[in-house]
Amino acid sequence: MTGYKYAFFNNKIDNIENAKISIMTNALQYGTGVFGGIRGYYNSEKNFISIFRLKEHYTRLLASIKILGCDFDYSVDQLCEITIELIRQNQIKKNTYCRPFAYLSTHKLGPNLAHEKLAFCMYMIPLEDYLPTDKGLNLQVSSWRRVSDNAIPSRGKFSGAYLNSAFARKEAADNGYDEAIFLNEAGNVCEGSAENIFIVRNNTLITPDVTSNILEGITRNTLIQIAKENNINVIERAVDRSELYVADEVFLSGTGCQLAWIKSIDKRLIGNGEIGKISEFLRAKYLNIVKGNDAQYTDACTIVEMN
């Protein structure tokens, strides 16, 4: 994918061609960094970019850094300001994905986080669908297990942890599937390789709770909120693997994938093989909200006017 002209690097906005790191960089060698994923939706009629829950994304980034135990120079408000200014300077008029990254930029040998300060950079790329949303996906329960909280906590978006995701996604792709589903060490359903997961049974929306080794997803939380506001019963609890097969609906959620519905898992058809009514309702409602079109959620959207 080709990014826009400008990135944030070395404490300033600069041409992306100048945003380069050394092959000796500690984060490159050891995955000692944290990242985020933020979407900007372009409204062509009103000529603005809508960014949904921008502060929440950076609050989570700082929480991940806190788990690492490293110092960091930027506040949530400063990170929001950098994002808005970078969008303006890139004059973005497309749906866009922002990738903020806080990383150990030293050239020291060894994966040591003690007494270290993380550097910060960010780039942006045009992005429509991360996973197909015009068809149901075919998923596989992975033979790889999600790393546990006492190994690499999934509630933090640690760059090195995503090798775990890469193993699961490669296995799924090699076997002809669109995506993988992780089980945790207890054998319960966890999440996709980089997405939260929901099932629907008897008109109840069910999702693994936050102690099931999941990322505490911003999209996940939003969908739970939307469901409750629309009188859909929601339960957060441990989910057995076999519940996937007997569910009426299953879908993945995340900033990248938005809401992607599942047609089959392990070659077992989910429901009637079509998008379910709850999945369809939540997807339409969510996309309307994040694009800045729902007055109830106006305060959750950061609107960046384009020239």
C-alpha positions in Angstrom: 0.0 0.0 0.0 1.2 3.5 -0.8 1.0 6.1 2.0 0.4 9.8 1.8 3.1 12.4 1.4 3.6 13.3 5.0 4.3 11.3 8.2 5.1 12.1 11.8 8.7 11.2 12.6 11.5 12.5 14.9 9.0 14.8 16.7 7.8 16.6 13.6 5.7 16.2 10.4 8.0 15.5 7.5 8.0 14.0 4.1 7.4 10.2 4.4 10.6 9.6 2.4 12.6 11.0 5.3 10.9 8.7 7.9 13.4 5.9 8.1 14.9 3.9 10.8 18.2 2.0 11.2 18.4 -1.8 10.8 19.9 -1.7 14.3 16.7 -0.3 15.8 15.7 -2.2 18.9 12.0 -2.4 18.0 12.8 -3.9 14.6 14.9 -6.6 16.2 12.7 -7.5 19.2 9.2 -6.1 18.6 9.6 -3.6 21.5 6.8 -1.3 20.6 3.1 -0.6 20.7 0.8 0.5 17.9 -2.7 1.6 17.2 -5.2 1.5 14.3 -7.4 4.5 13.6 -9.8 5.0 10.8 -10.8 8.3 9.1 -13.9 8.3 7.0 -14.3 10.8 4.2 -17.6 12.5 3.7 -17.5 13.7 0.1 -20.7 15.8 0.4 -19.5 17.8 3.4 -15.8 17.5 2.7 -14.6 16.4 6.0 -12.9 13.4 7.6 -14.6 11.8 10.6 -12.4 10.0 13.2 -14.4 7.9 15.6 -13.3 7.9 19.3 -9.9 9.3 18.6 -9.2 10.0 22.3 -10.1 6.4 23.3 -7.6 5.1 20.7 -4.8 7.1 22.3 -5.9 6.3 25.8 -5.5 2.6 24.9 -2.1 3.3 23.4 -0.8 5.0 26.5 -2.2 2.1 28.6 -0.2 -0.3 26.5 2.9 1.8 27.1 2.1 1.7 30.8 2.1 -2.1 30.7 5.5 -2.0 29.0 6.7 0.2 31.8 8.5 2.7 29.5 8.5 6.5 29.5 6.7 8.5 26.8 6.7 12.2 26.0 3.2 12.6 24.5 -0.2 13.0 26.1 -3.5 11.9 24.6 -4.4 15.5 23.6 -1.0 16.0 21.9 -1.4 12.7 20.0 -4.9 13.8 18.9 -3.5 17.2 17.7 -0.7 15.4 15.7 -3.2 13.2 14.0 -5.5 16.0 13.0 -2.7 18.1 11.7 -1.2 15.2 9.7 -4.6 14.6 8.1 -4.8 18.3 7.2 -1.3 18.4 5.7 -1.9 15.3 3.7 -5.2 16.8 2.4 -6.9 13.5 2.7 -10.1 13.0 0.8 -10.4 9.2 1.0 -11.2 6.7 3.6 -7.9 6.4 5.5 -6.2 4.3 8.1 -3.8 5.9 10.6 -1.0 3.8 12.1 0.5 5.4 15.3 3.5 3.6 16.6 5.5 4.0 19.8 8.7 2.1 19.8 12.1 1.6 21.3 14.3 3.5 18.9 17.7 2.8 20.5 20.4 0.6 19.0 21.1 -1.3 22.2 21.5 -5.0 21.9 18.9 -7.1 23.9 15.2 -6.9 24.6 15.5 -4.7 27.7 12.7 -2.2 28.4 14.1 -1.0 31.8 14.7 2.8 32.0 13.8 3.4 28.4 11.7 6.0 26.6 9.7 5.2 23.5 9.9 7.3 20.3 6.7 8.0 18.3 5.9 8.0 14.6 2.7 7.8 12.5 1.8 7.3 8.9 -1.4 7.1 7.0 -2.7 5.0 4.0 -5.9 4.9 2.0 -8.0 2.0 3.1 -11.5 0.7 2.3 -12.2 -2.9 3.5 -9.5 -4.7 5.5 -11.6 -7.9 5.3 -14.4 -8.4 2.7 -17.7 -7.0 3.9 -19.7 -7.9 0.8 -19.7 -11.6 1.5 -19.6 -14.0 4.4 -16.2 -15.2 5.5 -15.1 -18.7 6.0 -13.0 -19.2 9.2 -10.9 -21.9 10.8 -10.3 -22.4 14.5 -6.6 -22.2 14.7 -4.3 -24.8 16.1 -2.2 -22.0 17.6 -3.3 -20.6 21.0 -3.6 -16.9 21.8 -0.7 -15.9 24.1 -1.8 -15.6 27.7 -1.9 -12.5 29.9 1.1 -13.7 31.9 3.1 -14.2 28.7 2.2 -11.2 26.4 -1.0 -9.5 27.4 -3.5 -9.3 24.6 -5.1 -6.1 26.1 -2.0 -4.3 24.8 -1.3 -3.8 21.1 2.3 -4.9 21.3 4.0 -5.1 18.0 6.0 -8.3 18.8 2.9 -10.1 19.9 1.4 -10.0 16.4 3.8 -12.8 15.4 1.2 -15.0 17.2 -1.5 -13.6 14.9 0.7 -14.1 11.9 1.1 -17.8 12.6 -2.7 -18.2 12.9 -3.5 -16.3 9.8 -0.9 -18.1 7.7 -2.3 -21.4 8.8 -5.8 -20.3 7.9 -4.7 -18.9 4.5 -2.7 -22.0 3.7 -5.8 -24.1 4.4 -8.0 -21.9 2.1 -9.8 -19.9 4.8 -10.3 -16.1 5.1 -9.3 -15.8 8.7 -8.5 -17.6 11.9 -10.2 -17.9 15.3 -8.0 -18.2 18.4 -8.7 -20.3 21.5 -7.0 -19.2 24.7 -5.0 -21.5 27.0 -8.3 -22.5 28.8 -9.6 -23.8 25.5 -12.3 -21.0 25.2 -12.9 -18.8 22.2 -10.8 -15.8 22.3 -10.8 -13.6 19.1 -9.7 -13.5 15.5 -6.1 -13.0 14.5 -6.6 -9.3 14.8 -10.4 -8.8 15.6 -12.8 -9.3 18.4 -15.6 -11.9 17.9 -19.3 -12.0 18.6 -21.9 -14.8 18.4 -25.7 -14.6 18.4 -27.8 -17.3 20.1 -31.5 -17.0 20.6 -31.4 -13.2 19.9 -28.7 -12.6 22.5 -25.4 -11.1 21.6 -22.5 -12.9 23.3 -18.8 -12.1 23.3 -15.8 -13.3 25.2 -15.2 -11.2 28.3 -12.2 -9.1 28.9 -10.4 -11.7 31.0 -10.5 -14.2 28.1 -7.1 -12.9 26.7 -8.7 -10.4 24.2 -7.9 -6.9 23.1 -10.3 -4.6 24.8 -11.6 -3.4 21.4 -13.0 0.1 20.8 -15.3 -1.2 18.1 -16.2 -4.1 20.4 -17.3 -1.7 23.1 -19.2 0.5 20.6 -21.2 -2.5 19.3 -22.1 -3.5 22.8 -23.3 0.0 23.5 -25.3 0.1 20.3 -26.9 -3.2 21.0 -27.9 -2.3 24.6 -29.3 1.0 23.4 -31.5 -0.9 20.9 -32.8 -3.5 23.5 -30.6 -6.3 22.3 -29.5 -8.5 25.2 -25.7 -8.6 25.6 -23.7 -11.1 27.6 -19.9 -11.0 28.1 -18.7 -14.5 29.2 -16.5 -17.4 28.3 -17.5 -19.0 25.0 -17.0 -22.7 24.1 -15.6 -23.7 20.7 -18.7 -25.8 20.0 -20.9 -22.7 20.5 -19.5 -21.3 17.4 -21.0 -24.2 15.4 -24.5 -23.9 16.8 -24.6 -20.1 16.8 -27.3 -18.3 14.7 -24.8 -15.6 13.7 -21.1 -14.9 14.1 -19.2 -11.8 13.2 -15.8 -10.2 13.7 -15.3 -6.6 14.8 -12.4 -4.1 14.8 -11.4 -0.7 13.6 -9.8 -2.4 10.5 -12.4 -5.0 9.7 -15.4 -2.9 11.0 -18.0 -5.6 11.2 -17.4 -8.7 9.0 -20.0 -11.5 9.2 -19.1 -15.2 9.1 -20.6 -17.7 6.7 -18.9 -20.8 8.0 -16.4 -22.1 10.6 -14.4 -25.3 10.2 -16.7 -26.0 7.1 -19.8 -25.8 9.3 -22.4 -23.4 8.0 -23.4 -20.7 10.5 -27.2 -20.3 10.6 -28.6 -20.3 7.1 -25.3 -19.1 5.6 -26.6 -15.5 5.2 -25.9 -12.4 7.2 -28.1 -12.4 10.3 -30.5 -9.7 11.3 -28.6 -8.5 14.4 -25.3 -8.5 12.4 -26.8 -6.5 9.6 -28.5 -4.0 12.0 -25.3 -3.4 14.0 -23.1 -3.1 10.8 -25.4 -0.5 9.3 -25.7 1.4 12.5 -22.0 1.4 13.2 -21.0 2.6 9.7 -23.5 5.4 9.9 -22.1 6.5 13.3 -18.4 6.4 12.4 -19.0 8.4 9.2 -20.3 11.3 11.4 -24.0 10.9 10.3 -25.6 10.0 13.7 -26.4 13.0 15.8 -26.5 10.8 19.0 -22.8 10.1 18.5 -21.6 13.5 17.3 -19.4 14.0 20.4 -17.6 10.7 19.7 -16.5 11.8 16.2 -13.6 14.2 15.6 -14.4 16.1 12.5 -11.5 17.4 10.4 -12.6 19.9 7.7 -10.7 19.7 4.4 -9.9 22.8 2.3 
